[in-house]
Amino acid sequence: MALINKRDIEKLLNVQNNTQNALCISIYIPTHRAGHETLNGQDHILFKNKIREARTLLGRHDVPEAEIDAYLKPAEELLNDTNFWRHQAEGLAMFITKGFSSHFTLPSTMPDVVYVLDQFYFTPVLPILSQNGRFFILSLNREKVGFFEATIDKIRPIDISSFVPDSMNKALKFDVKGNDQDFTNSTTTVNGSNIVHGAGSTKGDEEHERVREFMLEIDNSLQKILHNEEEPLVLAGVDHYCGIYRNISKYKNILPQNINLNESVAGMNPNAIHEKALELVKPLMQQSHSDSLSRYENVAGTGVTSEDIATVAAEAVHGRIDTLFIAPSQPVWGTYDSKNATAVVHEDYQRGDDDLINLAAIKTLSQGGKVFVSSYNGLSEVSDGSGNVKALFRY
């Protein structure tokens, strides 16, 4: 269930900051859910090449061969996990340092890169973590309960069968003669007794309560994934089920509108559900981006904004950034000088450097600021060529 979120980044940062005299390895590759790339083991081969590349980079840092083997042991173990390579999404990220490793399957295509630095390199996953990144879809259907992680470009199912009943009919023992919108001719089992609702009757209080209990069970179980998340959650199902779930759920960011799935579309495939979800989510993402950019433009040049990456990186470390806009680019190498509370840009990578865009974005996210990634999800560029960042300060 490797869904990357801000808490994962915080954990990685904590590991990074508390592992003394250790290098941090960040491996990214694009992967494939199915097709000849999967059948031919293309993802497996690419990951093997990245391990080889990481080995070379560690050698350039004068790491002894035995220590290199220890660093890369978790990657080698993942490489040899045949079952793992049969179940991929659009991208894979792996983070390794001394005594620690973690990997994530991702709903967006990743670049083919490996970095060996003094810090983990998070820039490729920033679109997923940003305000215009991902969202979730929960499909509530009597025949099937489904959960999906999505971006504007992609959707992927998340297997929740280990802790959520996959069918309302099975869980509540409904004997349905009609469809999701028809609550007649049904039998509900309550405390071992069958309650029959005959033709023409409405759903009884007992059945309503059992459905409510079922929705509550789903919500409690999904907290394992959604706890403290902030991304939008779209509900898909008949209005009655979605209404019950929306009323009892602890999740605070459920969209008020839902995708109506009646009998004619009960078997709708994920891509079709994704398309309908985008009709609800994309305008909200674009409006949020547009409103934030307007706030920036209204005060640009007044001292509470900056497009200078060294200034932005330093202010991000100090927790001053309210909203950060970044555009895709090559790394901007440099360091933060804590003694002088400034950041310095280097023309070429030097040992100990961080990508200052990476630093600014991660510090902003970890301190409650907003990050938008442009040239992503159909959003317009924030930069006219004069820079790769725009920052709006808190004060």
Order of alpha helices (4+ residues) and beta strands (2+ residues): alpha-beta-alpha-alpha-alpha-alpha-beta-beta-beta-alpha-beta-beta-beta-alpha-beta-beta-alpha-beta-alpha-beta-alpha-beta-alpha-beta-beta-beta-beta-alpha-beta-beta
